[in-house]
Structure formats: C-alpha cells, structure tokens
C-alpha cells in the first residue's frame, strides 16, 4: 500500500496572492509587441 500524502493546502493558505494586485491592470500599448518579439526571438512556438 503506497504511503498517504499530506494535504499541501494548509501550508500555502497564508501565502498572499500576487495576482490580486494586478487584477485589472492595463498593459501599456508597447508592452505587448515587445513581449511577442521576445517570445519569437527565444523560439516560442505556441
């Protein structure tokens, strides 16, 4: 019988969620093309 794994959720319950700070943040118009350019140059395919 394999050992029982402990539930990891209590360990992470007190961590702040950084996504909440930028939830409705608008990106600057030049940020998106720059990210696309960096992705293409680094070989991202999808």
N, CA, C and O atoms as CSV, one atom per row, in Angstrom:
chain,resi,resn,atom,element,x,y,z
A,1,UNK,N,N,0.844,-1.172,0.000
A,1,UNK,CA,C,0.000,0.000,0.000
A,1,UNK,C,C,0.899,1.248,0.000
A,1,UNK,O,O,1.772,1.376,0.859
A,2,UNK,N,N,0.691,2.178,-0.967
A,2,UNK,CA,C,1.540,3.367,-1.032
A,2,UNK,C,C,1.278,4.291,0.159
A,2,UNK,O,O,0.168,4.319,0.691
A,3,UNK,N,N,2.286,5.039,0.572
A,3,UNK,CA,C,2.097,5.946,1.717
A,3,UNK,C,C,1.111,7.068,1.373
A,3,UNK,O,O,1.030,7.516,0.229
A,4,UNK,N,N,0.377,7.502,2.374
A,4,UNK,CA,C,-0.583,8.593,2.186
A,4,UNK,C,C,0.176,9.924,2.136
A,4,UNK,O,O,1.059,10.185,2.953
A,5,UNK,N,N,-0.184,10.743,1.175
A,5,UNK,CA,C,0.424,12.063,1.065
A,5,UNK,C,C,-0.381,13.064,1.885
A,5,UNK,O,O,-1.610,13.004,1.916
A,6,UNK,N,N,0.310,13.975,2.541
A,6,UNK,CA,C,-0.354,15.004,3.317
A,6,UNK,C,C,-0.963,16.050,2.392
A,6,UNK,O,O,-0.472,16.269,1.285
A,7,UNK,N,N,-2.022,16.687,2.843
A,7,UNK,CA,C,-2.678,17.741,2.076
A,7,UNK,C,C,-1.810,18.994,2.110
A,7,UNK,O,O,-1.578,19.527,3.196
A,8,UNK,N,N,-1.312,19.497,0.960
A,8,UNK,CA,C,-0.412,20.653,0.964
A,8,UNK,C,C,-1.133,21.993,1.126
A,8,UNK,O,O,-0.472,23.004,1.362
A,9,UNK,N,N,-2.448,22.037,1.008
A,9,UNK,CA,C,-3.172,23.315,1.060
A,9,UNK,C,C,-2.958,24.099,2.353
A,9,UNK,O,O,-2.832,25.321,2.278
A,10,UNK,N,N,-2.908,23.480,3.530
A,10,UNK,CA,C,-2.672,24.285,4.748
A,10,UNK,C,C,-1.326,25.012,4.742
A,10,UNK,O,O,-1.202,26.084,5.335
A,11,UNK,N,N,-0.337,24.449,4.090
A,11,UNK,CA,C,0.976,25.087,4.039
A,11,UNK,C,C,0.960,26.364,3.196
A,11,UNK,O,O,1.745,27.282,3.432
A,12,UNK,N,N,0.068,26.412,2.223
A,12,UNK,CA,C,0.009,27.554,1.320
A,12,UNK,C,C,-1.147,28.499,1.636
A,12,UNK,O,O,-1.323,29.487,0.924
A,13,UNK,N,N,-1.922,28.243,2.649
A,13,UNK,CA,C,-3.117,29.042,2.954
A,13,UNK,C,C,-2.775,30.478,3.328
A,13,UNK,O,O,-3.564,31.379,3.044
A,14,UNK,N,N,-1.634,30.722,3.951
A,14,UNK,CA,C,-1.279,32.066,4.404
A,14,UNK,C,C,-0.453,32.859,3.397
A,14,UNK,O,O,-0.092,34.006,3.657
A,15,UNK,N,N,-0.157,32.263,2.266
A,15,UNK,CA,C,0.627,32.981,1.264
A,15,UNK,C,C,-0.240,34.019,0.557
A,15,UNK,O,O,-1.374,33.718,0.185
A,16,UNK,N,N,0.268,35.225,0.368
A,16,UNK,CA,C,-0.507,36.233,-0.358
A,16,UNK,C,C,-0.556,35.891,-1.853
A,16,UNK,O,O,0.365,35.277,-2.389
A,17,UNK,N,N,-1.616,36.289,-2.496
A,17,UNK,CA,C,-1.788,36.030,-3.927
A,17,UNK,C,C,-1.377,37.285,-4.696
A,17,UNK,O,O,-2.119,38.267,-4.688
A,18,UNK,N,N,-0.215,37.284,-5.363
A,18,UNK,CA,C,0.237,38.494,-6.057
A,18,UNK,C,C,-0.643,38.852,-7.252
A,18,UNK,O,O,-0.569,39.976,-7.747
A,19,UNK,N,N,-1.468,37.930,-7.725
A,19,UNK,CA,C,-2.339,38.235,-8.862
A,19,UNK,C,C,-3.407,39.250,-8.488
A,19,UNK,O,O,-3.927,39.935,-9.369
A,20,UNK,N,N,-3.746,39.367,-7.227
A,20,UNK,CA,C,-4.783,40.306,-6.799
A,20,UNK,C,C,-4.357,41.758,-7.007
A,20,UNK,O,O,-5.200,42.619,-7.255
A,21,UNK,N,N,-3.065,42.035,-6.908
A,21,UNK,CA,C,-2.570,43.395,-7.059
A,21,UNK,C,C,-2.693,43.888,-8.495
A,21,UNK,O,O,-2.845,45.088,-8.724
A,22,UNK,N,N,-2.631,42.989,-9.455
A,22,UNK,CA,C,-2.645,43.375,-10.868
A,22,UNK,C,C,-3.891,42.878,-11.579
A,22,UNK,O,O,-3.873,42.687,-12.795
A,23,UNK,N,N,-4.949,42.670,-10.856
A,23,UNK,CA,C,-6.145,42.064,-11.430
A,23,UNK,C,C,-6.705,42.840,-12.620
A,23,UNK,O,O,-6.964,42.244,-13.665
A,24,UNK,N,N,-6.896,44.136,-12.492
A,24,UNK,CA,C,-7.460,44.940,-13.578
A,24,UNK,C,C,-6.451,45.928,-14.133
A,24,UNK,O,O,-6.824,46.982,-14.647
A,25,UNK,N,N,-5.192,45.595,-14.031
A,25,UNK,CA,C,-4.139,46.477,-14.507
A,25,UNK,C,C,-4.104,46.436,-16.033
A,25,UNK,O,O,-4.129,45.365,-16.640
A,26,UNK,N,N,-4.047,47.599,-16.630
A,26,UNK,CA,C,-3.944,47.683,-18.081
A,26,UNK,C,C,-2.472,47.682,-18.482
A,26,UNK,O,O,-1.639,48.308,-17.827
A,27,UNK,N,N,-2.168,46.982,-19.551
A,27,UNK,CA,C,-0.800,46.959,-20.066
A,27,UNK,C,C,-0.572,48.181,-20.946
A,27,UNK,O,O,-1.488,48.656,-21.617
A,28,UNK,N,N,0.625,48.671,-20.936
A,28,UNK,CA,C,0.979,49.784,-21.815
A,28,UNK,C,C,0.976,49.272,-23.255
A,28,UNK,O,O,1.318,48.113,-23.490
A,29,UNK,N,N,0.598,50.106,-24.216
A,29,UNK,CA,C,0.495,49.642,-25.614
A,29,UNK,C,C,1.782,49.039,-26.166
A,29,UNK,O,O,1.715,48.130,-26.994
A,30,UNK,N,N,2.943,49.509,-25.739
A,30,UNK,CA,C,4.186,48.968,-26.289
A,30,UNK,C,C,4.643,47.705,-25.570
A,30,UNK,O,O,5.579,47.054,-26.034
A,31,UNK,N,N,4.027,47.340,-24.468
A,31,UNK,CA,C,4.437,46.139,-23.728
A,31,UNK,C,C,4.127,44.850,-24.486
A,31,UNK,O,O,4.949,43.935,-24.523
A,32,UNK,N,N,2.958,44.780,-25.080
A,32,UNK,CA,C,2.535,43.525,-25.718
A,32,UNK,C,C,3.390,43.196,-26.940
A,32,UNK,O,O,3.862,42.063,-27.043
A,33,UNK,N,N,3.618,44.140,-27.883
A,33,UNK,CA,C,4.504,43.790,-29.006
A,33,UNK,C,C,5.923,43.429,-28.560
A,33,UNK,O,O,6.570,42.583,-29.176
A,34,UNK,N,N,6.401,44.063,-27.502
A,34,UNK,CA,C,7.749,43.738,-27.011
A,34,UNK,C,C,7.791,42.310,-26.467
A,34,UNK,O,O,8.764,41.589,-26.688
A,35,UNK,N,N,6.757,41.908,-25.770
A,35,UNK,CA,C,6.702,40.531,-25.252
A,35,UNK,C,C,6.622,39.528,-26.390
A,35,UNK,O,O,7.248,38.469,-26.343
A,36,UNK,N,N,5.846,39.869,-27.416
A,36,UNK,CA,C,5.741,38.980,-28.580
A,36,UNK,C,C,7.092,38.874,-29.268
A,36,UNK,O,O,7.514,37.776,-29.631
A,37,UNK,N,N,7.774,39.991,-29.452
A,37,UNK,CA,C,9.092,39.976,-30.090
A,37,UNK,C,C,10.073,39.124,-29.287
A,37,UNK,O,O,10.806,38.317,-29.858
A,38,UNK,N,N,10.087,39.300,-27.986
A,38,UNK,CA,C,10.986,38.498,-27.135
A,38,UNK,C,C,10.651,37.017,-27.223
A,38,UNK,O,O,11.546,36.173,-27.252
A,39,UNK,N,N,9.362,36.702,-27.266
A,39,UNK,CA,C,8.954,35.302,-27.367
A,39,UNK,C,C,9.389,34.698,-28.690
A,39,UNK,O,O,9.890,33.574,-28.725
A,40,UNK,N,N,9.202,35.436,-29.782
A,40,UNK,CA,C,9.600,34.924,-31.101
A,40,UNK,C,C,11.107,34.727,-31.165
A,40,UNK,O,O,11.580,33.709,-31.669
A,41,UNK,N,N,11.858,35.690,-30.662
A,41,UNK,CA,C,13.312,35.574,-30.689
A,41,UNK,C,C,13.822,34.418,-29.818
A,41,UNK,O,O,14.880,33.855,-30.096
A,42,UNK,N,N,13.082,34.069,-28.781
A,42,UNK,CA,C,13.515,32.976,-27.918
A,42,UNK,C,C,13.013,31.612,-28.384
A,42,UNK,O,O,13.333,30.589,-27.778
A,43,UNK,N,N,12.223,31.596,-29.467
A,43,UNK,CA,C,11.814,30.316,-30.057
A,43,UNK,C,C,10.484,29.769,-29.585
A,43,UNK,O,O,10.214,28.584,-29.778
A,44,UNK,N,N,9.643,30.589,-28.972
A,44,UNK,CA,C,8.327,30.120,-28.540
A,44,UNK,C,C,7.480,29.789,-29.765
A,44,UNK,O,O,7.441,30.563,-30.720
A,45,UNK,N,N,6.813,28.658,-29.741
A,45,UNK,CA,C,6.019,28.237,-30.888
A,45,UNK,C,C,4.526,28.274,-30.653
A,45,UNK,O,O,3.762,28.289,-31.618
A,46,UNK,N,N,4.076,28.290,-29.402
A,46,UNK,CA,C,2.637,28.342,-29.163
A,46,UNK,C,C,2.336,28.975,-27.821
A,46,UNK,O,O,1.171,29.105,-27.447
